[in-house]
Amino acid sequence: MIALSIVDGDPSSDNVLATLFRIKFSGWAASTRNPFEAAPSYAELGKAAIAWLDELRKSHVIIEKIFFDGFLPPAKFDVRVERLIGNTERCIEYHQAYPGQIDYGRVSTGSSNVSASLFTTAARQSSSKLPAIPFLVPAVVEALIDSEEYRRATIVVPEEADLYCAKYVSQQGGIVFTGDSDLLAHELGSDGAVSFFQDIEVHTDGASENLYSQVYRISTIINRLGLPPAYGIKTFAFEMFMDPHGTFRRLLMQAISLKAVTAHKDMYDEFAFQYMPLKTDPLQTREPAYKDQWFLLRSLDPRISEYILQFDTFRKVAGVSLDAGKDIEDSIHIFLPVLLDCPTRTNAWEMSISIRLSAYALINLIVPEDQQKFTVVEHVKQLNKNGGREWQLPSIDEISDALTALIKFLEKVQEKLPGLSGFDYWTAVAVCQDVQWSSSNGKASLCDTVLRNHGSSGSNPLRHHKYSWDIVHFYALAQGSYYSFRILKQIMDLLASQKDRYPIPEITPQLSQVLETLPKLQDLPNFGEIVSIRENNYKPVSGCVKAAAEKDWEEEKEKKKLLESRRKPENLFKLLQSDEVLSRRHNEIE
């Protein structure tokens, strides 16, 4: 029995996703016609991740820890931007490949025993035509934390997960399961080893099935290759970095002689820095008074964790040396996933920006004045390295009014649509947000158009249909709105944990109670199911939208001009806070 195993969470999520795509493109789902149709739901992703771990345990593997990235260093900024550009380009290319309508019928995995196919060696079907599944890692984290078996093992760490995987096995011994070959360059100790997901195979002895995998013991590899022990595999990795087209034999000889290390010492030092082991115990908080906050940080959505950990107060709570963050820029950045929306329309994230700005601003209530930030740079879709959009955050004095306006808005939607619950209610909220945003910017509301033109079609989500890009964009808007409220909810949970230290707006408990109804990612409907809001609830939502849409357009054009005159930084939370906008809409609905 393996005494100890660590799972590198982010690559494992990618591995599960690729596996599910392969399954759905296999004979089980021969009718699948495009990657979007085969994209798994978040519930399927969570179940598959748990099934994958369960299969490891059946083969006598003890899952000790599952680490996820909770913060990526500034050195990875360019890499993040390149990935974002790639996903943006894939969204555009997918729209070009399917410019009219998209075939979509709910594709099941076709078998109740998905775990039986999680480790097959069949070639995987590429999903590269699609942008990455937007909330893949958060969905897997959520499923594991909700699992009785893996809750205690799952940790969103305040740095890159690689560092924590390496530190843990260097102290305890064991095997790191990963898809990232970079782990071979880390210091894993004499008893540390690495196994790659793609190497895991099913072997049958007739009576039972067991999993087997190639295991790479770093100390053995260093000795076998004759690499200098003081440098280890890092010197070979650096040779590959300097000469990516070199042959294995030539690179090995150069690594043994430290050719590139000697010739480019400063470059090597910078290269090797990313593999330096953690100096502190990565899993113990140094401040007992912050125990509750420390546990909360370990379970946050990774993107939200990354935003919060740009503030020194919470880096300290997380047990991270402040020296490790000294190269963090003054500007606060957050990367949001690319939603599959129509590239010819306004980005699907735009209409819910006021919710996110209010959420980002809440951190200023629970950090010292010298750490407060009043602008944030969001990266959503971009096609060049100079992208990103700077937004102005509400001031400290404006936050309470913004939250009060928000809860009035949510209550008004609930009052007018009392029969809706769960994601149907939150989709209705997204619809009303889109109508408000469109009205304030002098544009026709997409959601209003969808509800009017696509109502009561009587379609069945389990049958194949052709959907327009208006419907695809409608789904993206609902996702963007949902995730914006998810950001707000998790930051408000952190706010509540600090209520004994800082004055918190009186309205926050009431808003937190409303946000408790926000569904989990695993409960989100897939694209085929989202049509229920326009089919089953078409009339009440359409009526609510109609009342909200009947506005004085000349007045809205003036507001649009005002907004454009202060384009950067922007402060669209005013759309949420303004009594002019909200109370008038509420009166019209009444």
Secondary structure, DSSP 4 states (H G I P E B T S, - for coil): -EEEEEEEHHHHHHHHHHHHHHHHTSGGGTT--SHHHHPPPHHHHHHHHHHHHHHHHHTTEEEEEEEEE----GGGHHHHHHHHHHHHHHHHHHHHHS-SEEEE-PPP-S-S-GGGGTT--SPPPP-TTSPPPTTHHHHHHHHHHH-TTTTTTEEEESS-HHHHHHHHHHHH-EEEEES-GGGGGS---TTEEEEEGGG-EEEE-SS-EEEE---EEHHHHHHHHT--TTTTHHHHHHHHHH-TT--HHHHHHHHHTTHHHHHTHHHHHHHHHTTPPPSS-TTS-S-GGGHHHHHHHTTS-HHHHHHHTTSHHHHHHTT--GGGGTT--SS-EEEPPPP---TTS--TTGGGHHHHHHHHHHGGGGS-GGG--SEEEEESS-SSTT--EEEEPPPHHHHHHHHHHHHHHHHHHHHH-TT--HHHHHHHHHHHHHHHHHHHTT---HHHHHHHHS------TTS-EEEEHHHHHHHHHHHHHHHHHHHHHHHHHHHHHTTTTS---TTHHHHHHHHTTSPPGGG---HHHHTHHHHTSHHHHHHHHHHHH---HHHHHHHHHHHHHT-SSB-TTHHHH-HHHHHHHHHHH-
